Amino acid sequence: MTAYAASRRLDASGYVACFSGIVWREVLRFLHQRERFLAALVRPLVWLFIFAAGFRQVLGVSIIPPYQTYVLYEVFVTPGLVGMILLFNAMQSSLSMVYDRETGAMRTLLVSPFPRSFLLISKLLGGVAVALLQVYVFLAIAYFWEIEPPVIGYFTVLPALVLSGLMLGALALFMSSVIKQLENFAGVMNFVIFPMFFASSALYPLWRIKEASPLLYEICRANPFTHAVELIRFALYGQVEPVALAVVVGCIVLFLTAATYAYNPSKGLLGRRGEPGGGGR
């Protein structure tokens, strides 16, 4: 074996070790915070068990794709609640990034010899892995509430969950570069998370929103979270919604590019403010 081949193998093993270390750190952080796991489940379960039961008689759902017949409101809202888990987990990852920046852990991560984009993507995938665990536990509980998509749907929804998690995680990654202090996170919750969730198809069919307010309908259509929900909804029934898929993939590229630029020490937002994570390479 030549020295060049050995160097390449060492580089590859280094990337694998770095990637697994970052992902495992995210998983361990999640496992050590049991209240975070419970909180991630309480929010969607409250909507499913309480609000959905109350809205069942008020919000009838007509036959719309991907459904082949009339469905209960609980069935319709389940993909939106899955999206809620992904959304709040992404924002939780954003919060942890701000915390790591304040404690100096971010500096330790970003001054490593690996490309900055690789480090950010690894951290992003670690957050998605945690979100997937939460989603499948929620779907298992929902199954006993008569939310029974086809068995194949539990497998076909996986790529949609990963793509949606990457999109929301990349957005949260960019937002973490904008948030200066942990105290500002409450403002982000009020002005970003809740509008994204409620101004979408997570809780109401788009055709009903259009009947109520054409302007709100256009806002919902422009909301990337709407397309993430629809991608998950169709995937749960073994189908692909091409428009939603294109929008989600496009947003991943856009948000991830913006996040990588923001964490660039010479050009990004952190570098301009001179904060931890903005120095170095």
N, C-alpha and C positions, 0 to 999 in steps of 0.2 A: 504493500500500500504506500502510495506516494505521500509526501508531506502535505501536498495540496488537498488530497482526498481526506486525510486525517483532519486537516483544518476545517474542511467543509462539514465533516461528521460532527466535529466538536461544536461548530456553530449551530448546526441543526439541533443537537442535544441541548445546547444552551437555550435556544428559543423554546424548545419543548418544556424544559425545566422552568423557565421564566413564566411561560403561559400557565402551566399547571399550578405554579406557586401563587400567581395572582388569583386564579379562579378558586383555588382551594382556600385562600385567605377570605374571599367573599363568602364562601359556603360556611366556613368556620364562624365567621362573624355572625352570620344568620342563625346558625345552630346555637350559639351562645346567647342569643337574644330571643328567648321564647315568646316574650310579649310582642315582638315584631311579627312572629308567625301568627299569633292569635289575632292581632290587629288586622293583618292582611286578610284573614278569613271572616272576621266579624262584619266588616263593612259590606261585602257582597252578600253574606248570608242574611243580614238584616233586610236588605233590599229584596232578597228572594223569598224569605219566609214571612215578612210583614208587609212591606210596601206592595210587592207583586200580588199578594193575596187581596189587598184592598183595591188595587187598580184593575183586578181581573174583570170586574163587571163594568168598569168605566171605559177601559181601553180594549175593545175587541180588536183582534188582529185578523185582517182578511187574508186570503190566500195570496201570498207574495213569495217569490223565489227567496231561498231555496226550498221553502215548505210546499208540500204537495196537497195540503189540506189546511183547514182552520187549526190554529194552535192556541194553547193557553198563553196568557201573557207571561207566565213564568218561563215558558219555553223560549219565547221571543227575547226576553230580557237577559237570558243566560250568557250569550256571547258578549253583550255589553258589560256584564259583571266580570267576565273573564278579562275584558279589556281594562276594567277598573283595577283589577289586581296588577296587571302589567304596568298601568299608568302610575299607580301609587308606589309600586316597587321601584320604578325608574326614578321617581322623585326622591325616594328614600336613598337611592344610590347617589343622587345629586347632593343630598344632605351630607352623606358620608364623605364625598369628595371635598366639600367645604370644610368639614371637620378635619380631614387629613391635611388639608392645606394649612389650617390654623395650627395644628400640632407639629407640623414639619414632616409628617410621613410622606406627603406628596413630593417634597423636594428629594427625599431618598429614592423614591420611585423614578422620578423623571430624570435624574442625573445618571442613571444606569446607561451602559453602552448600547442598549437596544434602541431601535428607532422609536421615537415618541408616539407615532401612529400605532405601532404594534402594541405598546404598553396600554394605550387608551382603549384599543379594540379588545385586548385581553381583559381589562377591567370591565368593559361593557359586556362581554360574553359571560363573565362571572356573575354579573347582575341578572342576566337573562336566565342562567342556570338556576339561580335561586327562585326567580319568578315562575319557572316551569314547574318546580316542585309545588309551589303554592297553588298554581292553577289546577294541577291534576288532583290535589287533595280536595279542592273546591268542587271539581266535577264529580269526584267520587261521592261526596256528600249530597250533591244535587241529584245524583242518580236515585237516591232513596226518596227524593221529593218528586219523583216521576218525570225527571228531566232525562230522557233516554234517547239520545241520538244514536244512529247506527254504530255498531261496534267498530266498524272500520273508521268511523269518524274520530275516534280517540287517537288514531294513528295519523290520519290525513290532516288533522288540525295542528300537528306538531310543527311542520314548516311554517304555517301561518303564525303560530305563537312565537317562533323564533324571529321571523321577520318583523312582526309587530313589536316584539320586545326590543329588537335592535333599533327600530325607528324611534320609539319612545325613550330608550336609553341614550341614544345619540343626542336627542333633543335635551334631555336632562344633563348630559355631559357638557353641552354647550352652555346651558343655564348655570352650571356650577362655576363656570369661569366668570360669569357676570355677578353672581351673588358674592358680596364682599364678606359678610359675617353671617353666623348661624341665625342671629336674630332676624335677619331679612327673609328667612325661609317662609315664615308665616305669610308674608306678602305674596310670595310666589304661589303658595297654596291658594290664596284667594283670587289672584289675577291670572293664573295660568291653568292650574289643574282643574278647578271646578268649571270654568267656562269651557274648557276642552271636553269635559265629560258630559255636561248637560246640553251643550250646543252640538249634539251629535245624534246618531241613530242608536245610541246605546239603550235608551229607555223608551223611545217612541219611534214608530215607523216614519220614514221621511215623508210619505204621502200625507200623513196626518199633520205633520209640521207645516207642509206646504199649504194645506187648507186653512190652518190657523194664521200663518204669517209667511208670505212669499219671501220677505227679506230674511227672516230667520232660516228659512229653507236653504237659501243661497249660502248663508253663513255655515250651516251644517254641512253642505256639500263641499265647501272649501276647507273644512276642518280635517286635517290628516287623521285624527282619531276616528272619525266616521268611517274612513276607508279601512282602518285597521280592524274595526268592529265587523264590518261587512266581510272582510277577508276571512276572519275567524268564523263568522256565521256560516258562510258557504263551505268552508273547509270542514266544519263539524258534520256536514252532510255529504262529504266526498266530492265537492264541487269547487271550481275555481272562479272567482269573480275577477275578470281580466283588468278592469279599470282600477279596482281596489289594489290589485297586485302591482300594477304599474305605479300608482301613486305612492304606495308604501315603499317600494324599492327606490323610487326617485327621492323620497324624503330621507331615506337612510343615507344615500349618497350626499345629499345637501347638508343634513344635520351633522354627519360625521366629518365632512370637509370643514364645516364651520367650527366644530369642536377642536379638530386638529390645528386649525389656524389659531384659534383662541389660546391654545396651550403652547403655541410656538414662542420660544423665549425672545426672539428678535422682532416678531411681527404681531403676536397675539395680544389679547387684552391683559393677561397676567403680566407679560413682559412690560407693558406700558405702565402698569400700576406698581411694578417692582415688588410683587408679592411672592411668597414661597411658591415654587413651581414655575416661576417666570425667569429664573436665572439658569445658568448652566448652558448646556449644549443647545 
